[in-house]
Amino acid sequence: MRLFIKICGITTADALTAAIDAGADAVGFVFAESPRRVTPAAAATLAERVPPGVLRVAVMRHPAQQDWQAVLAAFEPDWLQTDAADYTSLALPASVARLPVYRDTPALDTAAVAREDRVLFEAAASGVGQAPDWNRARNLACGTKLMLAGGLTPANVSAAVAAVRPWGVDVSSGVESGRGQKDPKLISAFVAAARRAQQD
């Protein structure tokens, strides 16, 4: 199975072009509090450049229904990424798939993770380059399609893929030259390293 690669926290046309040219499978636009936050209108303008076959992901955290509706109306994402518990209070159209987020905390419900079709698994804190426990991630990846996030860089993604055997990988701060500033060269290097890791 081909490794799924998502470049998250896209804020500029240059970063988006780099992700697409490198062969990323999805690009994420952050609508939660973050130095990478974009407005629904800005995301929609950038998303006009996204070709068919590359998924557009709305990244949120504990959104109110009205905030989600504003994103949905302007941006029209393919997936909504947010904490698993958030979906109980949100109405998603059939055109939008879920990417539930589970965090590496002592309270993690591993049985709930196994019931999901796919999940994003990250450290307790988001967007700060912190990695979850890879051994725990590998165990979870045996039961569902797991997208590994947190602390990944071009330098360590090969080791992460070998250790966890995830369905996918997600990167944001690991391809930045400054906080919130995507580096096209690092994006290209990350995708290339991830692809090589899968081949190995």
C-alpha positions in Angstrom: 0.0 0.0 0.0 1.3 3.4 -0.9 2.3 5.6 2.0 -0.1 8.5 2.4 1.7 11.9 2.9 0.0 15.0 4.2 1.7 18.4 4.4 -0.1 20.5 7.0 -0.3 24.2 7.9 -0.2 25.5 4.3 -0.4 29.3 4.3 1.3 30.4 1.0 1.1 29.5 -2.7 4.8 28.6 -2.7 4.3 26.0 0.1 1.3 24.6 -1.7 3.1 24.3 -5.0 6.0 22.6 -3.3 3.7 20.1 -1.7 1.9 19.3 -4.9 5.1 19.1 -7.0 6.7 16.8 -4.5 3.8 14.4 -4.7 1.9 14.9 -1.4 -1.5 13.2 -1.2 -3.1 15.8 1.0 -2.6 19.4 2.1 -3.9 20.7 5.4 -5.3 24.2 6.1 -5.4 25.2 9.8 -8.4 27.0 11.2 -7.6 26.5 14.9 -5.5 28.8 17.0 -2.0 28.6 15.5 0.7 30.6 13.8 -0.4 28.7 10.7 -4.0 29.7 11.0 -5.7 30.9 7.8 -9.2 32.3 7.1 -11.7 30.2 5.2 -11.5 32.7 2.4 -7.7 32.6 2.2 -7.8 28.8 2.2 -10.4 28.7 -0.5 -8.2 30.9 -2.7 -5.2 28.7 -2.1 -7.3 25.6 -2.7 -8.1 26.7 -6.2 -4.6 25.6 -7.1 -5.0 22.1 -5.7 -5.4 19.5 -8.5 -7.7 16.5 -8.5 -6.3 13.7 -6.6 -4.8 15.8 -3.8 -7.1 16.0 -0.8 -7.9 19.3 1.0 -8.1 18.9 4.7 -9.7 21.4 7.1 -7.7 21.2 10.4 -9.7 22.4 13.4 -9.9 21.8 17.2 -13.1 21.8 19.2 -14.9 24.0 16.6 -18.4 25.3 17.3 -20.9 24.3 14.7 -21.1 27.8 13.3 -17.3 27.9 12.9 -17.4 24.6 11.1 -20.2 25.8 8.8 -18.2 28.9 7.9 -15.2 26.8 6.9 -17.5 24.3 5.0 -19.3 27.1 3.1 -16.1 28.9 1.9 -13.5 26.2 1.7 -15.4 23.0 0.9 -12.8 20.5 2.3 -12.5 16.8 1.4 -11.7 15.9 5.0 -12.3 17.4 8.4 -9.5 16.8 10.9 -10.4 17.4 14.5 -10.4 15.6 17.9 -12.5 12.5 17.8 -14.9 13.7 20.4 -15.7 16.8 18.4 -17.7 14.9 15.7 -20.5 14.2 18.1 -21.5 17.9 18.0 -20.8 18.6 14.3 -22.9 17.9 11.2 -20.8 16.7 8.3 -22.2 16.4 4.8 -21.6 13.1 2.9 -18.9 14.8 0.8 -16.6 15.4 3.8 -14.8 12.5 5.4 -13.5 12.3 9.0 -9.9 12.3 10.1 -10.3 11.9 13.9 -7.3 13.0 16.0 -6.2 10.9 19.0 -3.4 12.1 21.3 -0.7 10.2 23.1 -2.0 10.6 26.6 -2.4 8.2 29.6 -6.2 8.5 29.0 -6.1 7.3 25.4 -8.9 5.0 24.6 -7.1 2.4 22.4 -10.3 0.5 21.8 -11.9 3.6 20.3 -8.9 4.1 18.0 -9.3 0.5 16.7 -12.9 1.2 15.8 -12.0 4.0 13.5 -11.5 3.6 9.8 -8.5 6.0 9.9 -7.0 8.2 12.6 -4.3 10.8 13.0 -2.1 10.0 16.1 0.0 12.7 17.6 1.6 13.8 20.9 -0.4 15.4 23.6 0.5 18.9 22.3 -0.2 19.9 18.7 1.9 21.9 16.3 5.1 22.1 18.5 7.2 19.4 16.9 6.7 16.9 19.7 6.6 13.2 18.7 4.2 10.6 20.2 5.5 7.3 21.5 6.4 5.3 18.3 6.0 2.0 20.0 2.5 2.9 21.0 1.8 4.2 17.5 3.0 0.9 16.0 0.6 -1.1 18.2 -2.3 1.2 17.2 -1.3 1.0 13.5 -2.0 -2.8 13.7 -5.7 -2.1 14.2 -6.5 0.8 11.9 -5.1 3.1 9.2 -2.9 5.4 11.3 -1.4 8.6 10.1 1.6 9.4 12.3 2.1 13.1 13.2 4.3 15.1 15.5 8.0 15.7 15.5 8.6 14.4 11.9 11.3 15.9 9.7 13.1 15.0 6.5 15.9 13.6 8.8 13.8 11.2 10.8 10.7 10.2 8.7 12.5 7.2 7.4 13.1 5.9 10.9 9.5 6.7 11.8 8.1 4.7 8.9 10.4 1.7 9.7 9.5 1.8 13.4 5.7 2.4 13.2 4.7 1.1 9.7 2.0 3.7 9.5 -0.6 4.1 6.8 0.4 7.7 6.5 2.6 10.5 7.8 1.8 14.1 8.5 4.2 17.0 8.8 4.0 20.7 9.7 6.7 22.3 11.8 9.2 19.8 10.6 9.3 21.4 7.1 9.5 25.0 8.3 12.5 27.4 8.3 10.8 29.5 11.0 7.6 29.0 13.1 4.7 28.9 10.7 7.0 29.5 7.6 7.0 26.5 5.3 10.3 25.9 3.4 9.7 24.4 -0.1 13.0 22.6 -0.1 12.2 20.9 3.2 8.8 19.9 1.9 10.4 18.3 -1.1 13.0 16.6 1.0 10.4 15.2 3.4 8.2 13.7 0.7 11.3 12.2 -1.0 12.5 10.7 2.2 9.1 9.3 3.1 8.8 7.7 -0.3 12.3 6.1 -0.1 11.5 4.8 3.4 8.4 2.9 2.1 10.4 1.4 -0.8 13.1 0.3 1.7 
